[in-house]
Amino acid sequence: MVGMSLGGLTAIRLAAVAPELVRRMVLVDVTPASIQRHQAMTQDQRGTVALASGPAVFDTFDEIVALTTAAAPHRSASSIRRGVVHNTRKRADGRWEWRYDRMRVLRDFTLLWDELALIEGPVTLVCGGATTCRGSEGARRARVRTLGAKRCAT
């Protein structure tokens, strides 16, 4: 299983509660400490958290793309457009909205640390060059949680 962002946190949970479904896992730029990064973004109103706390409905797809571009100016236009395609839906009235439940976006995922330690299969943590994951406390803690069985690679 490969997961990034909320998908990575979901993968940790799934591997802990249904290990037969996850033989091995790759986490991309995400650890249970990611919620702390989200909280930091909330304080200065940038990134995904700013999008989640912004408008609920948009008149056009391009309006969401423009807002996302402002929130993530370091991302390429193609990356932003692809992300918006996969994270929005067109409503019956022709307007656009995010696919996720805005009331649940900022949950506390710290309980996933214990579940990460329960994972039986190998775990690989991939941290990109411009990520806050690399060298982070979360990455270090993920290694400690999984290296007990010598199963984690970064």
N, CA, C and O atoms as a GROMACS GRO file, in nm:
protein
  616
    1MET      N    1   0.084  -0.116   0.000
    1MET     CA    2   0.000   0.000   0.000
    1MET      C    3   0.090   0.124   0.000
    1MET      O    4   0.190   0.128   0.071
    2VAL      N    5   0.052   0.222  -0.079
    2VAL     CA    6   0.124   0.349  -0.083
    2VAL      C    7   0.025   0.458  -0.043
    2VAL      O    8  -0.087   0.462  -0.093
    3GLY      N    9   0.066   0.546   0.048
    3GLY     CA   10  -0.022   0.653   0.088
    3GLY      C   11   0.055   0.781   0.118
    3GLY      O   12   0.164   0.778   0.173
    4MET      N   13  -0.006   0.892   0.079
    4MET     CA   14   0.049   1.022   0.115
    4MET      C   15  -0.063   1.108   0.171
    4MET      O   16  -0.181   1.083   0.143
    5SER      N   17  -0.026   1.207   0.250
    5SER     CA   18  -0.124   1.296   0.311
    5SER      C   19  -0.223   1.212   0.392
    5SER      O   20  -0.183   1.120   0.463
    6LEU      N   21  -0.350   1.243   0.381
    6LEU     CA   22  -0.450   1.167   0.457
    6LEU      C   23  -0.450   1.020   0.418
    6LEU      O   24  -0.482   0.934   0.500
    7GLY      N   25  -0.414   0.990   0.293
    7GLY     CA   26  -0.404   0.850   0.250
    7GLY      C   27  -0.297   0.773   0.326
    7GLY      O   28  -0.314   0.655   0.353
    8GLY      N   29  -0.187   0.840   0.359
    8GLY     CA   30  -0.082   0.776   0.437
    8GLY      C   31  -0.126   0.747   0.579
    8GLY      O   32  -0.097   0.641   0.634
    9LEU      N   33  -0.197   0.841   0.638
    9LEU     CA   34  -0.247   0.821   0.774
    9LEU      C   35  -0.353   0.711   0.776
    9LEU      O   36  -0.360   0.632   0.870
   10THR      N   37  -0.434   0.706   0.671
   10THR     CA   38  -0.533   0.600   0.658
   10THR      C   39  -0.464   0.465   0.641
   10THR      O   40  -0.510   0.365   0.696
   11ALA      N   41  -0.355   0.462   0.566
   11ALA     CA   42  -0.280   0.338   0.546
   11ALA      C   43  -0.226   0.285   0.679
   11ALA      O   44  -0.229   0.164   0.703
   12ILE      N   45  -0.175   0.374   0.764
   12ILE     CA   46  -0.126   0.331   0.895
   12ILE      C   47  -0.238   0.265   0.974
   12ILE      O   48  -0.220   0.158   1.032
   13ARG      N   49  -0.353   0.329   0.976
   13ARG     CA   50  -0.468   0.276   1.049
   13ARG      C   51  -0.510   0.140   0.994
   13ARG      O   52  -0.534   0.046   1.070
   14LEU      N   53  -0.520   0.131   0.862
   14LEU     CA   54  -0.562   0.005   0.800
   14LEU      C   55  -0.463  -0.107   0.831
   14LEU      O   56  -0.504  -0.218   0.864
   15ALA      N   57  -0.334  -0.078   0.821
   15ALA     CA   58  -0.233  -0.180   0.848
   15ALA      C   59  -0.238  -0.228   0.993
   15ALA      O   60  -0.208  -0.344   1.022
   16ALA      N   61  -0.276  -0.140   1.083
   16ALA     CA   62  -0.284  -0.178   1.225
   16ALA      C   63  -0.408  -0.262   1.255
   16ALA      O   64  -0.401  -0.356   1.334
   17VAL      N   65  -0.521  -0.229   1.193
   17VAL     CA   66  -0.645  -0.299   1.226
   17VAL      C   67  -0.673  -0.418   1.134
   17VAL      O   68  -0.748  -0.508   1.171
   18ALA      N   69  -0.614  -0.418   1.015
   18ALA     CA   70  -0.636  -0.529   0.922
   18ALA      C   71  -0.503  -0.563   0.854
   18ALA      O   72  -0.488  -0.543   0.733
   19PRO      N   73  -0.406  -0.614   0.930
   19PRO     CA   74  -0.272  -0.638   0.876
   19PRO      C   75  -0.271  -0.734   0.757
   19PRO      O   76  -0.179  -0.729   0.675
   20GLU      N   77  -0.370  -0.818   0.746
   20GLU     CA   78  -0.375  -0.910   0.633
   20GLU      C   79  -0.396  -0.838   0.499
   20GLU      O   80  -0.369  -0.894   0.393
   21LEU      N   81  -0.443  -0.714   0.504
   21LEU     CA   82  -0.466  -0.635   0.383
   21LEU      C   83  -0.343  -0.555   0.339
   21LEU      O   84  -0.337  -0.507   0.226
   22VAL      N   85  -0.246  -0.540   0.429
   22VAL     CA   86  -0.128  -0.455   0.399
   22VAL      C   87  -0.002  -0.536   0.427
   22VAL      O   88   0.042  -0.548   0.542
   23ARG      N   89   0.057  -0.592   0.321
   23ARG     CA   90   0.179  -0.672   0.338
   23ARG      C   91   0.301  -0.583   0.360
   23ARG      O   92   0.390  -0.617   0.437
   24ARG      N   93   0.304  -0.469   0.291
   24ARG     CA   94   0.412  -0.371   0.307
   24ARG      C   95   0.355  -0.234   0.273
   24ARG      O   96   0.252  -0.224   0.207
   25MET      N   97   0.423  -0.130   0.318
   25MET     CA   98   0.368   0.004   0.305
   25MET      C   99   0.476   0.105   0.270
   25MET      O  100   0.590   0.095   0.314
   26VAL      N  101   0.437   0.202   0.189
   26VAL     CA  102   0.521   0.317   0.159
   26VAL      C  103   0.441   0.441   0.201
   26VAL      O  104   0.330   0.464   0.153
   27LEU      N  105   0.499   0.521   0.290
   27LEU     CA  106   0.439   0.647   0.332
   27LEU      C  107   0.516   0.759   0.263
   27LEU      O  108   0.639   0.764   0.271
   28VAL      N  109   0.445   0.847   0.196
   28VAL     CA  110   0.509   0.955   0.121
   28VAL      C  111   0.485   1.088   0.193
   28VAL      O  112   0.373   1.138   0.198
   29ASP      N  113   0.593   1.143   0.248
   29ASP     CA  114   0.589   1.274   0.314
   29ASP      C  115   0.482   1.285   0.423
   29ASP      O  116   0.423   1.391   0.440
   30VAL      N  117   0.456   1.177   0.496
   30VAL     CA  118   0.356   1.185   0.601
   30VAL      C  119   0.392   1.091   0.716
   30VAL      O  120   0.436   0.977   0.695
   31THR      N  121   0.374   1.141   0.837
   31THR     CA  122   0.384   1.062   0.959
   31THR      C  123   0.268   1.108   1.048
   31THR      O  124   0.202   1.207   1.016
   32PRO      N  125   0.244   1.039   1.158
   32PRO     CA  126   0.140   1.088   1.249
   32PRO      C  127   0.165   1.230   1.301
   32PRO      O  128   0.074   1.293   1.354
   33ALA      N  129   0.287   1.280   1.288
   33ALA     CA  130   0.317   1.417   1.330
   33ALA      C  131   0.268   1.521   1.229
   33ALA      O  132   0.278   1.641   1.253
   34SER      N  133   0.214   1.476   1.117
   34SER     CA  134   0.170   1.569   1.014
   34SER      C  135   0.065   1.668   1.065
   34SER      O  136   0.057   1.781   1.017
   35ILE      N  137  -0.014   1.627   1.161
   35ILE     CA  138  -0.116   1.718   1.216
   35ILE      C  139  -0.050   1.842   1.274
   35ILE      O  140  -0.106   1.951   1.267
   36GLN      N  141   0.069   1.825   1.333
   36GLN     CA  142   0.140   1.941   1.388
   36GLN      C  143   0.180   2.037   1.276
   36GLN      O  144   0.175   2.159   1.294
   37ARG      N  145   0.219   1.983   1.161
   37ARG     CA  146   0.251   2.068   1.047
   37ARG      C  147   0.125   2.142   1.001
   37ARG      O  148   0.132   2.260   0.965
   38HIS      N  149   0.011   2.072   1.003
   38HIS     CA  150  -0.114   2.137   0.964
   38HIS      C  151  -0.149   2.251   1.060
   38HIS      O  152  -0.194   2.357   1.017
   39GLN      N  153  -0.127   2.228   1.188
   39GLN     CA  154  -0.156   2.333   1.286
   39GLN      C  155  -0.067   2.454   1.263
   39GLN      O  156  -0.113   2.568   1.278
   40ALA      N  157   0.058   2.432   1.228
   40ALA     CA  158   0.148   2.544   1.199
   40ALA      C  159   0.100   2.622   1.077
   40ALA      O  160   0.106   2.745   1.075
   41MET      N  161   0.051   2.550   0.975
   41MET     CA  162   0.000   2.618   0.856
   41MET      C  163  -0.127   2.697   0.889
   41MET      O  164  -0.153   2.802   0.829
   42THR      N  165  -0.206   2.647   0.983
   42THR     CA  166  -0.328   2.717   1.021
   42THR      C  167  -0.296   2.855   1.078
   42THR      O  168  -0.368   2.951   1.053
   43GLN      N  169  -0.188   2.863   1.154
   43GLN     CA  170  -0.153   2.988   1.218
   43GLN      C  171  -0.123   3.098   1.118
   43GLN      O  172  -0.155   3.214   1.142
   44ASP      N  173  -0.062   3.064   1.004
   44ASP     CA  174  -0.032   3.168   0.906
   44ASP      C  175  -0.121   3.157   0.782
   44ASP      O  176  -0.097   3.224   0.682
   45GLN      N  177  -0.224   3.072   0.790
   45GLN     CA  178  -0.324   3.059   0.685
   45GLN      C  179  -0.266   3.029   0.548
   45GLN      O  180  -0.302   3.093   0.448
   46ARG      N  181  -0.177   2.932   0.542
   46ARG     CA  182  -0.125   2.885   0.414
   46ARG      C  183  -0.156   2.737   0.398
   46ARG      O  184  -0.198   2.672   0.494
   47GLY      N  185  -0.136   2.687   0.282
   47GLY     CA  186  -0.141   2.544   0.256
   47GLY      C  187  -0.278   2.483   0.265
   47GLY      O  188  -0.380   2.552   0.255
   48THR      N  189  -0.280   2.351   0.283
   48THR     CA  190  -0.403   2.274   0.282
   48THR      C  191  -0.502   2.322   0.388
   48THR      O  192  -0.622   2.326   0.363
   49VAL      N  193  -0.452   2.358   0.504
   49VAL     CA  194  -0.541   2.403   0.610
   49VAL      C  195  -0.614   2.529   0.570
   49VAL      O  196  -0.733   2.545   0.600
   50ALA      N  197  -0.546   2.620   0.503
   50ALA     CA  198  -0.612   2.742   0.455
   50ALA      C  199  -0.721   2.706   0.355
   50ALA      O  200  -0.827   2.768   0.355
   51LEU      N  201  -0.697   2.608   0.271
   51LEU     CA  202  -0.799   2.566   0.175
   51LEU      C  203  -0.919   2.505   0.246
   51LEU      O  204  -1.033   2.533   0.212
   52ALA      N  205  -0.892   2.422   0.346
   52ALA     CA  206  -1.000   2.357   0.420
   52ALA      C  207  -1.084   2.456   0.498
   52ALA      O  208  -1.203   2.434   0.519
   53SER      N  209  -1.024   2.564   0.542
   53SER     CA  210  -1.100   2.662   0.620
   53SER      C  211  -1.154   2.774   0.532
   53SER      O  212  -1.217   2.867   0.582
   54GLY      N  213  -1.129   2.767   0.402
   54GLY     CA  214  -1.177   2.868   0.307
   54GLY      C  215  -1.319   2.840   0.262
   54GLY      O  216  -1.394   2.771   0.331
   55PRO      N  217  -1.356   2.892   0.146
   55PRO     CA  218  -1.492   2.873   0.096
   55PRO      C  219  -1.528   2.726   0.081
   55PRO      O  220  -1.442   2.644   0.050
   56ALA      N  221  -1.654   2.693   0.104
   56ALA     CA  222  -1.701   2.555   0.091
   56ALA      C  223  -1.742   2.523  -0.053
   56ALA      O  224  -1.731   2.408  -0.096
   57VAL      N  225  -1.787   2.622  -0.126
   57VAL     CA  226  -1.839   2.602  -0.261
   57VAL      C  227  -1.780   2.709  -0.353
   57VAL      O  228  -1.762   2.824  -0.313
   58PHE      N  229  -1.751   2.669  -0.476
   58PHE     CA  230  -1.690   2.759  -0.574
   58PHE      C  231  -1.776   2.761  -0.700
   58PHE      O  232  -1.834   2.659  -0.739
   59ASP      N  233  -1.783   2.876  -0.763
   59ASP     CA  234  -1.862   2.888  -0.885
   59ASP      C  235  -1.801   2.813  -1.002
   59ASP      O  236  -1.873   2.758  -1.086
   60THR      N  237  -1.667   2.811  -1.009
   60THR     CA  238  -1.599   2.744  -1.120
   60THR      C  239  -1.482   2.660  -1.070
   60THR      O  240  -1.430   2.681  -0.960
   61PHE      N  241  -1.443   2.566  -1.152
   61PHE     CA  242  -1.325   2.483  -1.124
   61PHE      C  243  -1.201   2.572  -1.118
   61PHE      O  244  -1.116   2.554  -1.031
   62ASP      N  245  -1.192   2.668  -1.212
   62ASP     CA  246  -1.075   2.756  -1.216
   62ASP      C  247  -1.061   2.840  -1.089
   62ASP      O  248  -0.949   2.877  -1.052
   63GLU      N  249  -1.172   2.869  -1.023
   63GLU     CA  250  -1.167   2.943  -0.897
   63GLU      C  251  -1.094   2.862  -0.789
   63GLU      O  252  -1.016   2.916  -0.711
   64ILE      N  253  -1.120   2.731  -0.785
   64ILE     CA  254  -1.052   2.645  -0.688
   64ILE      C  255  -0.904   2.634  -0.724
   64ILE      O  256  -0.818   2.637  -0.636
   65VAL      N  257  -0.874   2.621  -0.852
   65VAL     CA  258  -0.734   2.612  -0.896
   65VAL      C  259  -0.659   2.738  -0.855
   65VAL      O  260  -0.546   2.730  -0.807
   66ALA      N  261  -0.720   2.855  -0.874
   66ALA     CA  262  -0.654   2.982  -0.839
   66ALA      C  263  -0.628   2.989  -0.689
   66ALA      O  264  -0.520   3.032  -0.648
   67LEU      N  265  -0.724   2.950  -0.607
   67LEU     CA  266  -0.706   2.953  -0.462
   67LEU      C  267  -0.597   2.855  -0.418
   67LEU      O  268  -0.516   2.886  -0.331
   68THR      N  269  -0.595   2.738  -0.480
   68THR     CA  270  -0.494   2.639  -0.447
   68THR      C  271  -0.355   2.686  -0.489
   68THR      O  272  -0.258   2.663  -0.417
   69THR      N  273  -0.346   2.752  -0.603
   69THR     CA  274  -0.218   2.806  -0.649
   69THR      C  275  -0.165   2.909  -0.550
   69THR      O  276  -0.046   2.912  -0.521
   70ALA      N  277  -0.253   2.994  -0.499
   70ALA     CA  278  -0.211   3.095  -0.401
   70ALA      C  279  -0.165   3.029  -0.271
   70ALA      O  280  -0.075   3.080  -0.204
   71ALA      N  281  -0.227   2.916  -0.235
   71ALA     CA  282  -0.192   2.848  -0.110
   71ALA      C  283  -0.065   2.765  -0.123
   71ALA      O  284   0.000   2.735  -0.023
   72ALA      N  285  -0.029   2.727  -0.245
   72ALA     CA  286   0.089   2.641  -0.267
   72ALA      C  287   0.169   2.692  -0.386
   72ALA      O  288   0.179   2.624  -0.488
   73PRO      N  289   0.227   2.812  -0.375
   73PRO     CA  290   0.296   2.873  -0.490
   73PRO      C  291   0.419   2.796  -0.536
   73PRO      O  292   0.467   2.819  -0.647
   74HIS      N  293   0.471   2.705  -0.455
   74HIS     CA  294   0.588   2.625  -0.491
   74HIS      C  295   0.554   2.508  -0.582
   74HIS      O  296   0.645   2.448  -0.640
   75ARG      N  297   0.426   2.474  -0.595
   75ARG     CA  298   0.384   2.360  -0.678
   75ARG      C  299   0.365   2.401  -0.823
   75ARG      O  300   0.330   2.516  -0.851
   76SER      N  301   0.388   2.310  -0.913
   76SER     CA  302   0.369   2.338  -1.055
   76SER      C  303   0.220   2.347  -1.087
   76SER      O  304   0.137   2.291  -1.016
   77ALA      N  305   0.189   2.418  -1.193
   77ALA     CA  306   0.048   2.433  -1.235
   77ALA      C  307  -0.014   2.297  -1.265
   77ALA      O  308  -0.130   2.274  -1.231
   78SER      N  309   0.062   2.207  -1.329
   78SER     CA  310   0.006   2.075  -1.361
   78SER      C  311  -0.021   1.993  -1.235
   78SER      O  312  -0.120   1.921  -1.228
   79SER      N  313   0.067   2.006  -1.136
   79SER     CA  314   0.049   1.934  -1.010
   79SER      C  315  -0.075   1.987  -0.936
   79SER      O  316  -0.154   1.909  -0.882
   80ILE      N  317  -0.091   2.116  -0.935
   80ILE     CA  318  -0.208   2.176  -0.869
   80ILE      C  319  -0.335   2.133  -0.938
   80ILE      O  320  -0.431   2.092  -0.873
   81ARG      N  321  -0.338   2.143  -1.069
   81ARG     CA  322  -0.458   2.107  -1.144
   81ARG      C  323  -0.495   1.960  -1.121
   81ARG      O  324  -0.612   1.927  -1.100
   82ARG      N  325  -0.395   1.872  -1.124
   82ARG     CA  326  -0.418   1.730  -1.100
   82ARG      C  327  -0.473   1.709  -0.958
   82ARG      O  328  -0.567   1.632  -0.939
   83GLY      N  329  -0.415   1.777  -0.860
   83GLY     CA  330  -0.463   1.763  -0.723
   83GLY      C  331  -0.606   1.811  -0.706
   83GLY      O  332  -0.685   1.749  -0.635
   84VAL      N  333  -0.638   1.922  -0.771
   84VAL     CA  334  -0.774   1.975  -0.762
   84VAL      C  335  -0.873   1.880  -0.830
   84VAL      O  336  -0.984   1.860  -0.780
   85VAL      N  337  -0.834   1.822  -0.944
   85VAL     CA  338  -0.921   1.727  -1.014
   85VAL      C  339  -0.957   1.611  -0.920
   85VAL      O  340  -1.073   1.569  -0.915
   86HIS      N  341  -0.859   1.560  -0.848
   86HIS     CA  342  -0.881   1.442  -0.763
   86HIS      C  343  -0.943   1.474  -0.628
   86HIS      O  344  -0.987   1.383  -0.558
   87ASN      N  345  -0.947   1.601  -0.589
   87ASN     CA  346  -0.996   1.636  -0.456
   87ASN      C  347  -1.122   1.722  -0.457
   87ASN      O  348  -1.162   1.775  -0.352
   88THR      N  349  -1.184   1.738  -0.573
   88THR     CA  350  -1.308   1.815  -0.582
   88THR      C  351  -1.414   1.736  -0.658
   88THR      O  352  -1.385   1.632  -0.718
   89ARG      N  353  -1.535   1.786  -0.653
   89ARG     CA  354  -1.644   1.726  -0.732
   89ARG      C  355  -1.738   1.838  -0.776
   89ARG      O  356  -1.753   1.940  -0.709
   90LYS      N  357  -1.801   1.815  -0.889
   90LYS     CA  358  -1.898   1.910  -0.941
   90LYS      C  359  -2.034   1.876  -0.882
   90LYS      O  360  -2.079   1.761  -0.885
   91ARG      N  361  -2.098   1.976  -0.828
   91ARG     CA  362  -2.229   1.958  -0.766
   91ARG      C  363  -2.339   1.957  -0.872
   91ARG      O  364  -2.315   1.994  -0.987
   92ALA      N  365  -2.457   1.915  -0.834
   92ALA     CA  366  -2.572   1.912  -0.926
   92ALA      C  367  -2.605   2.051  -0.978
   92ALA      O  368  -2.657   2.065  -1.089
   93ASP      N  369  -2.576   2.155  -0.898
   93ASP     CA  370  -2.607   2.293  -0.941
   93ASP      C  371  -2.497   2.353  -1.030
   93ASP      O  372  -2.505   2.470  -1.068
   94GLY      N  373  -2.393   2.272  -1.064
   94GLY     CA  374  -2.288   2.319  -1.153
   94GLY      C  375  -2.169   2.383  -1.082
   94GLY      O  376  -2.065   2.407  -1.143
   95ARG      N  377  -2.184   2.409  -0.952
   95ARG     CA  378  -2.071   2.464  -0.877
   95ARG      C  379  -1.981   2.350  -0.829
   95ARG      O  380  -2.012   2.233  -0.847
   96TRP      N  381  -1.868   2.388  -0.769
   96TRP     CA  382  -1.766   2.291  -0.728
   96TRP      C  383  -1.746   2.294  -0.578
   96TRP      O  384  -1.764   2.397  -0.513
   97GLU      N  385  -1.708   2.177  -0.521
   97GLU     CA  386  -1.678   2.167  -0.379
   97GLU      C  387  -1.568   2.064  -0.357
   97GLU      O  388  -1.542   1.979  -0.443
   98TRP      N  389  -1.503   2.073  -0.241
   98TRP     CA  390  -1.402   1.973  -0.204
   98TRP      C  391  -1.470   1.840  -0.178
   98TRP      O  392  -1.586   1.838  -0.136
   99ARG      N  393  -1.400   1.730  -0.202
   99ARG     CA  394  -1.455   1.596  -0.181
   99ARG      C  395  -1.457   1.556  -0.033
   99ARG      O  396  -1.536   1.469   0.005
  100TYR      N  397  -1.374   1.615   0.048
  100TYR     CA  398  -1.361   1.570   0.186
  100TYR      C  399  -1.459   1.642   0.279
  100TYR      O  400  -1.514   1.746   0.245
  101ASP      N  401  -1.478   1.582   0.395
  101ASP     CA  402  -1.563   1.640   0.498
  101ASP      C  403  -1.484   1.748   0.570
  101ASP      O  404  -1.392   1.718   0.646
  102ARG      N  405  -1.518   1.873   0.546
  102ARG     CA  406  -1.443   1.986   0.601
  102ARG      C  407  -1.442   1.987   0.753
  102ARG      O  408  -1.351   2.044   0.814
  103MET      N  409  -1.540   1.926   0.816
  103MET     CA  410  -1.546   1.925   0.962
  103MET      C  411  -1.447   1.823   1.020
  103MET      O  412  -1.417   1.828   1.140
  104ARG      N  413  -1.395   1.732   0.938
  104ARG     CA  414  -1.307   1.627   0.989
  104ARG      C  415  -1.163   1.642   0.945
  104ARG      O  416  -1.080   1.557   0.979
  105VAL      N  417  -1.129   1.745   0.873
  105VAL     CA  418  -0.996   1.760   0.815
  105VAL      C  419  -0.887   1.770   0.921
  105VAL      O  420  -0.779   1.715   0.902
  106LEU      N  421  -0.912   1.837   1.029
  106LEU     CA  422  -0.806   1.868   1.124
  106LEU      C  423  -0.809   1.780   1.249
  106LEU      O  424  -0.780   1.828   1.359
  107ARG      N  425  -0.843   1.654   1.234
  107ARG     CA  426  -0.843   1.562   1.349
  107ARG      C  427  -0.702   1.544   1.404
  107ARG      O  428  -0.603   1.569   1.335
  108ASP      N  429  -0.696   1.499   1.527
  108ASP     CA  430  -0.568   1.469   1.592
  108ASP      C  431  -0.530   1.325   1.560
  108ASP      O  432  -0.598   1.231   1.603
  109PHE      N  433  -0.423   1.307   1.485
  109PHE     CA  434  -0.382   1.174   1.442
  109PHE      C  435  -0.270   1.117   1.528
  109PHE      O  436  -0.208   1.017   1.490
  110THR      N  437  -0.242   1.176   1.643
  110THR     CA  438  -0.129   1.132   1.724
  110THR      C  439  -0.146   0.989   1.776
  110THR      O  440  -0.046   0.923   1.807
  111LEU      N  441  -0.269   0.939   1.787
  111LEU     CA  442  -0.290   0.800   1.830
  111LEU      C  443  -0.233   0.702   1.728
  111LEU      O  444  -0.212   0.585   1.760
  112LEU      N  445  -0.209   0.749   1.607
  112LEU     CA  446  -0.153   0.661   1.504
  112LEU      C  447  -0.009   0.619   1.535
  112LEU      O  448   0.040   0.522   1.477
  113TRP      N  449   0.059   0.692   1.625
  113TRP     CA  450   0.195   0.649   1.662
  113TRP      C  451   0.193   0.508   1.719
  113TRP      O  452   0.277   0.426   1.684
  114ASP      N  453   0.097   0.480   1.807
  114ASP     CA  454   0.087   0.346   1.865
  114ASP      C  455   0.054   0.243   1.758
  114ASP      O  456   0.104   0.131   1.761
  115GLU      N  457  -0.032   0.282   1.663
  115GLU     CA  458  -0.069   0.190   1.556
  115GLU      C  459   0.047   0.166   1.460
  115GLU      O  460   0.061   0.056   1.406
  116LEU      N  461   0.129   0.266   1.439
  116LEU     CA  462   0.247   0.249   1.353
  116LEU      C  463   0.338   0.141   1.411
  116LEU      O  464   0.396   0.062   1.337
  117ALA      N  465   0.349   0.138   1.543
  117ALA     CA  466   0.434   0.038   1.608
  117ALA      C  467   0.377  -0.103   1.594
  117ALA      O  468   0.451  -0.201   1.610
  118LEU      N  469   0.248  -0.116   1.566
  118LEU     CA  470   0.184  -0.247   1.553
  118LEU      C  471   0.198  -0.307   1.414
  118LEU      O  472   0.172  -0.426   1.395
  119ILE      N  473   0.238  -0.228   1.317
  119ILE     CA  474   0.242  -0.275   1.178
  119ILE      C  475   0.343  -0.387   1.165
  119ILE      O  476   0.458  -0.375   1.208
  120GLU      N  477   0.299  -0.497   1.105
  120GLU     CA  478   0.381  -0.617   1.095
  120GLU      C  479   0.473  -0.617   0.973
  120GLU      O  480   0.584  -0.669   0.982
  121GLY      N  481   0.430  -0.561   0.862
  121GLY     CA  482   0.509  -0.565   0.740
  121GLY      C  483   0.609  -0.451   0.733
  121GLY      O  484   0.610  -0.363   0.819
  122PRO      N  485   0.694  -0.453   0.629
  122PRO     CA  486   0.793  -0.346   0.613
  122PRO      C  487   0.727  -0.212   0.581
  122PRO      O  488   0.625  -0.206   0.512
  123VAL      N  489   0.787  -0.107   0.631
  123VAL     CA  490   0.739   0.029   0.609
  123VAL      C  491   0.854   0.111   0.551
  123VAL      O  492   0.965   0.110   0.604
  124THR      N  493   0.826   0.182   0.441
  124THR     CA  494   0.924   0.274   0.384
  124THR      C  495   0.868   0.414   0.393
  124THR      O  496   0.755   0.439   0.349
  125LEU      N  497   0.945   0.505   0.448
  125LEU     CA  498   0.905   0.646   0.456
  125LEU      C  499   0.985   0.722   0.351
  125LEU      O  500   1.108   0.726   0.356
  126VAL      N  501   0.913   0.782   0.256
  126VAL     CA  502   0.976   0.859   0.149
  126VAL      C  503   0.956   1.007   0.180
  126VAL      O  504   0.843   1.053   0.196
  127CYS      N  505   1.066   1.080   0.187
  127CYS     CA  506   1.060   1.224   0.214
  127CYS      C  507   1.120   1.299   0.097
  127CYS      O  508   1.236   1.278   0.063
  128GLY      N  509   1.042   1.385   0.034
  128GLY     CA  510   1.089   1.461  -0.082
  128GLY      C  511   1.188   1.569  -0.043
  128GLY      O  512   1.205   1.601   0.075
  129GLY      N  513   1.254   1.625  -0.144
  129GLY     CA  514   1.358   1.725  -0.121
  129GLY      C  515   1.309   1.853  -0.057
  129GLY      O  516   1.381   1.913   0.023
  130ALA      N  517   1.189   1.898  -0.090
  130ALA     CA  518   1.138   2.024  -0.037
  130ALA      C  519   1.029   2.000   0.068
  130ALA      O  520   0.933   2.075   0.077
  131THR      N  521   1.046   1.895   0.145
  131THR     CA  522   0.944   1.859   0.242
  131THR      C  523   0.987   1.894   0.384
  131THR      O  524   1.106   1.908   0.412
  132THR      N  525   0.890   1.907   0.471
  132THR     CA  526   0.922   1.926   0.612
  132THR      C  527   0.940   1.791   0.680
  132THR      O  528   0.974   1.785   0.798
  133CYS      N  529   0.916   1.683   0.607
  133CYS     CA  530   0.928   1.547   0.662
  133CYS      C  531   1.074   1.509   0.682
  133CYS      O  532   1.109   1.453   0.786
  134ARG      N  533   1.159   1.539   0.586
  134ARG     CA  534   1.300   1.498   0.590
  134ARG      C  535   1.369   1.558   0.713
  134ARG      O  536   1.364   1.679   0.735
  135GLY      N  537   1.430   1.473   0.791
  135GLY     CA  538   1.503   1.519   0.909
  135GLY      C  539   1.413   1.570   1.020
  135GLY      O  540   1.461   1.625   1.119
  136SER      N  541   1.283   1.552   1.004
  136SER     CA  542   1.189   1.605   1.102
  136SER      C  543   1.179   1.513   1.223
  136SER      O  544   1.222   1.397   1.219
  137GLU      N  545   1.124   1.565   1.328
  137GLU     CA  546   1.098   1.485   1.448
  137GLU      C  547   1.004   1.370   1.414
  137GLU      O  548   1.020   1.259   1.465
  138GLY      N  549   0.908   1.397   1.327
  138GLY     CA  550   0.815   1.292   1.287
  138GLY      C  551   0.884   1.178   1.217
  138GLY      O  552   0.855   1.061   1.243
  139ALA      N  553   0.977   1.209   1.126
  139ALA     CA  554   1.051   1.104   1.054
  139ALA      C  555   1.139   1.026   1.151
  139ALA      O  556   1.147   0.904   1.143
  140ARG      N  557   1.204   1.096   1.243
  140ARG     CA  558   1.288   1.027   1.342
  140ARG      C  559   1.203   0.934   1.427
  140ARG      O  560   1.239   0.819   1.451
  141ARG      N  561   1.090   0.985   1.473
  141ARG     CA  562   1.003   0.906   1.559
  141ARG      C  563   0.946   0.786   1.482
  141ARG      O  564   0.930   0.678   1.540
  142ALA      N  565   0.914   0.803   1.354
  142ALA     CA  566   0.864   0.692   1.273
  142ALA      C  567   0.970   0.583   1.264
  142ALA      O  568   0.938   0.464   1.272
  143ARG      N  569   1.096   0.622   1.246
  143ARG     CA  570   1.204   0.523   1.240
  143ARG      C  571   1.216   0.448   1.372
  143ARG      O  572   1.229   0.325   1.372
  144VAL      N  573   1.211   0.520   1.482
  144VAL     CA  574   1.222   0.457   1.614
  144VAL      C  575   1.107   0.359   1.635
  144VAL      O  576   1.128   0.250   1.687
  145ARG      N  577   0.986   0.398   1.596
  145ARG     CA  578   0.868   0.313   1.617
  145ARG      C  579   0.875   0.184   1.535
  145ARG      O  580   0.827   0.080   1.580
  146THR      N  581   0.934   0.190   1.417
  146THR     CA  582   0.934   0.073   1.331
  146THR      C  583   1.067   0.000   1.328
  146THR      O  584   1.070  -0.116   1.288
  147LEU      N  585   1.176   0.062   1.368
  147LEU     CA  586   1.306  -0.004   1.361
  147LEU      C  587   1.326  -0.111   1.467
  147LEU      O  588   1.420  -0.190   1.458
  148GLY      N  589   1.238  -0.114   1.567
  148GLY     CA  590   1.249  -0.219   1.666
  148GLY      C  591   1.253  -0.356   1.599
  148GLY      O  592   1.322  -0.447   1.646
  149ALA      N  593   1.181  -0.369   1.492
  149ALA     CA  594   1.180  -0.495   1.416
  149ALA      C  595   1.268  -0.481   1.291
  149ALA      O  596   1.265  -0.567   1.203
  150LYS      N  597   1.346  -0.374   1.284
  150LYS     CA  598   1.435  -0.348   1.170
  150LYS      C  599   1.360  -0.355   1.037
  150LYS      O  600   1.402  -0.424   0.944
  151ARG      N  601   1.250  -0.282   1.030
  151ARG     CA  602   1.163  -0.290   0.913
  151ARG      C  603   1.145  -0.157   0.843
  151ARG      O  604   1.075  -0.152   0.742
  152CYS      N  605   1.203  -0.051   0.889
  152CYS     CA  606   1.175   0.080   0.831
  152CYS      C  607   1.294   0.128   0.749
  152CYS      O  608   1.409   0.118   0.792
  153ALA      N  609   1.265   0.178   0.632
  153ALA     CA  610   1.369   0.240   0.549
  153ALA      C  611   1.323   0.382   0.517
  153ALA      O  612   1.204   0.406   0.500
  154THR      N  613   1.417   0.475   0.508
  154THR     CA  614   1.382   0.611   0.468
  154THR      C  615   1.471   0.652   0.352
  154THR      O  616   1.459   0.763   0.302
   0.00000   0.00000   0.00000
